[in-house]
Amino acid sequence: MNETPIKDERTEPHDDVDADSAKWAAAIQDLIRIIERSERKLGYFQNRVKQAQFMARPNQRRVRTASAQIGMHSSDLEGLHTELRQLERLHGGGIHLRPTESQELRRIWGWINRPGIRNNLYAARVPFETFKGDWHRWTGSAEMHPFSIEIRTTRLLLGFMLLQCNADTVAVEFVVIRPDRRARGYGTDALTEAVRYAFEQLEAEHITLHVAPDNEAALTCFENAGFQYLNYTEAAKPVYTMGVDRGEWENNSAGGEPRAAPRLSATLQEFFEMEN
């Protein structure tokens, strides 16, 4: 690429566990339906504004009304998405990495081929059959681990991640989050889960990745997941190398204070001084 343990103080009988789980899931699904309705309303008013651009004499009162509705629904959706994310975390579902299934490939391929994303895995847009062939090759390799990213409780497909295990190091080769779930903390949670998987399941000593210096959204995501700056290569395509070591991860997991990530505005010299 090229979120403290909670003390178990359960007071309800064990017979209520499944019922409670069902209530959480129902609340999440109800909120998802509300979000979907709000998104349809937002889309309706956005289309009315777009439609007015092609009219010689649009009704300005209706345009102003539609514009106001766009602002209102956009604001409401932001709050609803935040509430959904909190519900998912409180429910304890979290992020789950699992082997990608063949019926998911076309959706993932569509996300990968969006402008600004595909360059992180392919140099240009690729046909679906090419991606499918690569997936078959990855699944047949002991070093490659293609994973679907999903919400554990609702099984919502969130994205795709490709890990490569080489000796004692796991490299995050590629990660993509579905467009309607970006900038909401899912990427950070997915990377945090990848770190746990690398150390607990793959028994790695290090996990690393490469990221372009101008990809501030990705940099923030990786910093929040605990990745530290390790190197900077200024070649044809300048990249930061970022990583997490097992010892540091174990110390933080045991309750140690996480190390503050460098500021995005800091100079390279500051990055290297913080490492020493």
Buried (B, 14 or more C-beta within 10 A) or exposed (E): BBEEEEEEEEEEEEEEEEEEBEEBBEBBEEBBEBBEEBBEBBEEBBEBBEEBEEEEEBEEEEBEBBBEBBEBBEEBBEEBBEBBBEBBBEBEBBBBBEEBEEEBBEEBBEBBBEEEBBEBBBEEEBEEEEBBEBBEEBEEEEEBBBBBBBBBBBEBBBBBBBBBBEEEBBBBBBBBBBEEBBEBBBBBBBBBBBBBBBBEEBEBEBBBBBBBEEBEEBBBBBBBBBBBBBBEEEEEEEBBBBBBBBEBBEBBEEEEEEEEBBEEEEEBEEBBEBEE
